[in-house]
């Protein structure tokens, strides 16, 4: 499957890449004679799965038990879809699908798949362009594994010639990637309110605020993972649960002057996908693991588009 992209995006993204990272290092791609790392070397062959007769509630409990963000749906001898934390938050807590509904009512189908012989950067583009965090991996037309965004980021960070170490040349890279429009919700709001705001803003986390000594302060963070494992997975009514009881506190943050290596290492060691970004002791934005794959995709776009043009000319 070729990584899809939208018509008209090519020129805009190439301009964006030049602006952020400079013409020489981005638009003129470096030729690397080494064979790129294939997905086969990075994927997990253990696939967490269930069948179409499983309920939404039981699927969320599987996610909680295995500590994963997705469950594949297997019908007979083939995989027909995937259920993710984002889908559960959007379709169950926001749209009102019940916990007793079948998992097929909320799964994403068909499953987006990449061949095991494809490179990590191709998987990165496929995730980035489709706004997803997991891909099925196939060999000879059969799905044999799964790869996640965390697997890709770990690989890119460990490769000395990879896209994340290459960002060491950029001064204060977090200033480029951080989202300064911080989305938040009061600790007194319900889990359903949080789910609705996440769905509306198309984000996976919200900062939690409390009024302390006359001012509003960030006191924690609530994520899609929290909503799935602590609400749906426990069979609780999202309208009755306050996000203040679900949030992770204190807020895990990183100074804006730190490197991408530091941010990735902190996410990995803490098992999180979001970090608050601070400056002068004040939280000024949010960084997510999706921002890291977005940056990686952006850096590679000139090479990627050149390759697609060559393929179309053949």
N, C-alpha and C positions, 0 to 999 in steps of 0.2 A: 504494500500500500504506500503510495506517495504521500508525504506530509502535505496536507492541504494548506493553501493560503488564499487570502482574498484578493481578487483582482483590484489593482490600483494601490495596493499596499506597498509594492516593491519600491517605488521611487521615494515614498514618504519615509519608509524605514531606513533606506540607505542614507537619506539626508540626516535622519535622526542619529544614525551611527556615526556619521562624520562629525556632527556637532558634539556628541558626547565624548568620543574617544580619539578623534583626529584622523585625518585622511590616510596617512602613511600606514598606521598600524591596523586600520580597520578596512578601508575600502580596497587596499591592495593586500589581499590575503596572503599570509605566509604559506609557502608550500612545504608540507611535511611529508617526507618520503616513507616514514614508518607507517605500517598498517594500523589504522585506528582501532581502538578497543571495541570489540563487538559486544552486542547485547548478551550473547551466549555466556560471556565471562562475568557478567554483572547480575544476571537475572536470578530469581529465586524459583527453584523447581517445585517447592511446596506451595500449592495453590489453596488458599482458604476459600472453601466453596460450600454451597448448599443447593437444594433442589427447588423447583418452582412452587412446591406446596408449602414451603416454609413461610411463616408469618413475618411481618415487619418487626414485631417485638422480639421474636426469636433471633432474627438476623442481627439486630442491634446487640443482643446478648452475646452472639458469636463474635462480633467486633470487640466487645468489651473483654471477652475471655482471651482472645488471641492478640489483643492490643494492636489491631490493624484498622486501617481507614477504608477498606473495601472488602467486599465478599463477592466472588464470582458465582454466577448462577449456571448450574449444569443440568441440562435436560437430556437424560439418556447418556449418550457418549459425546455430546457436544456442549460447548459453552455458549449460552444465548444472551448473556448480558452481565452487568455488574451493578452492584448497589454500593454507593459511596456515602460517606458522612454528609456531604453536601446535598445529595439527593434526599436523604432522610430528613434533614433539617428543612429543606425547601418543600417537599411534598407531604411530609407527615405533620411536622410542627406548624408549618405555615398554611398549607393548602387543606389540611384536615383529614388526610388519609388515616384511618384508624390503625392502632397497633395490631389488630386482628386481621388486617388485610393481607393478602398474599404479596410476597416480595416482588412478584412480577408487575404489581401495580406501581412500583416505585423505581424499578431498575432502569438503567440506561441501556438501550439496545439499538443497533448491534454493538457488540464489544469492539473497541478500537484495538487493533493488533499491529504489531511490528515483527518482522522476521528476525530470527535470532542472529543472522549474519549481518544485520544492519549495524551501524555505528551508534555510539552513545549520543553523538550530536544530532543524529537523525531522530532518535527517540526524544531528545530534548525539544526539537522543533515540533514534533507531533503532539507532545504534551502542551507546549506553550500555545500553539495555534488553536487547540481544541479546549483549552482551559481545564485540563484534567491533571490528576496526579498519579494515575496508574495506567499501565498498558499491559495487555496480554502479549505474550511472546510465542511465536509459532515456529515450528520446524516442519518442513514438508507439508504445510497446510494444516497441521495439528497444533493446538495450543498446549504448550508444555511448561509454561512458567509465567511469571509476572515480574515487572520491574516498576519501581516507584520513583517519584521525584527525589526522595531522600537518597536512593541508590545512585542516581545521576550526580547529585551535588557532591556526595562523598567521593565518587570517582573523579569528578572534575577538580576537586580540591586536592586530591592526592597526586594527580598527574602534574609533574613539574612544568610541563609545557602546555598545560591545559588552560582553559579560559579564566578560571578563578585566580590562579597564581599570576596570570598575565595582567590582572587588574592591579597588581602591586605598583605598577608604574603610574597609576592614577592617584592623584592626591585626594585624600578624604573621599573615597568612593561611596561611603554610606550617604553622603550628601546628595549623590545622584539618585540613589535607589529608594531612600526613605519616603514614606507617604506622610506628609505633614498635615493632611486633613484627617485628624484622628477621629474615628467614629467611636462613640461611647454611649453608655446607657447607665442610668442610676442603679445602685445596688438593690433598690427596692422594686425594680421592674421585674416582670415575670419572665420565665424562660421562653414563653411563647412570644413575648415582646422582643426578646433578643433574637429569636429565630426569624421573626418577620423583618427585623432591621438588617440582619445578615443577608437574607434573601433579597431585600430591596437594594442593598448596596453591593451585592455580589462579592461579599467578603467572608472570611472564615473566622474572624475574631472581633471582639469588641472590648474596649477598655471599660472598666467599671469605675464609676465615680461615687464619692460620698462627700457630703458637705461637712467640713471640719473647721472649727473656729472661724466660721463665717465665709470660708472659701471652698470651692470645689476642687477636690483632689482625686488623682488616679490612685486607686487602692488595689486593683487586681485586673485580671483579664479572664474573659470567658470565650471559649472556642467551640467550633462545631463538635469537636471530640467530646467536650464536656456535656453538651446537649444530648449527644447520642448515647454515650455510656452511662451518664448519671440520671438522665430523664427517661428516654425511650427504653434503654436497656434495663432500667429498674421498674418499668411499667408505671411511671408517675404521670400525673396530669401537669402538663407544662404551664397551664394557666395558674396553678396553685404554688409553683416553686419560684422562689425569688432567686435572681441571678447571684445575689450576694452570697448565697449558700453553695453555689456551684463554682464560683470563680477560683482561680489560682492566685494566691497572694503570698508574699509581696510580689510586686511587678518585677519580672526579670528584664533588665535593661542592659544596653551596651552604649558606650559613649560614641558619639558621631565621628570622633577622630580615629576610631579603631578600624582595623582592616576587615576585608571580606573573609579572610581566613579566620580571624577572631570571631566574627559573627557566625560563620558556619560551625566552628568548633563549639561555641556556646550552645547553639541549637542542638547539635548532635549529642553533647554530653548531658544536656538537660532533657532530651527527648521531646522538644517542642518545635513547632513550625513558625512561631511568631516571636519577635522580640520588640520591646519598646526601645526607642532610640533616644538617648538623652544628650543634652548639651548644657554645660554649666550646672549640672545637677537637676535640670528640669527636663521632663519628657516632652520631646518636640515632634515625635513621629513614630511610625510603626514600620517594621521590616518583616517580610514573610519569606519563606523558602521559595515561594513562587516568584518572588522578585529576583532571586538568584538565577533561576532557570530562564526568566525573561531576559535578564542581562546577557546570559550566555547565548541565548538565541539571537539577540540583537547584534552581538559581536560577530556572529557567524553569518549573518544575513547576506553580505555581499558574495561570499563564496557559495552560499546556498542558492541564491538567485542566479548566479552565473551557471551553476550546475544545472538548474532547471531549464535555463535558456538553451544550454547545449543539448539537453535531452529532447527538448521540443524541436530543435533544428534537425535532429537525426531522422 
